Amino acid sequence: MPIVHIQILQGRSADQVRELIHNVTETVSVTLESPKENVRVLVTEVPKTHWGVAGTPMSDRTIR
């Protein structure tokens, strides 16, 4: 049973997360020749205050 865990910055819409889950499931199913019913996708949203790039939290960065 393939399990895919994706971490993304908080702030995407429910529709975007739904589409992400759908697309990842499709890709994994085709690539691994595994039934979609066996594919698990976990999406974890991380607050921008808890995600750092180059030593700076994303919440402090002006370029996103």
Protein Blocks (a to p, Z undefined) as FASTA:
>chain_A
ZZddddddehiafklmmmmmmmmmmmmmmmnopafklpccddddddfklcceehiafklp
mbZZ
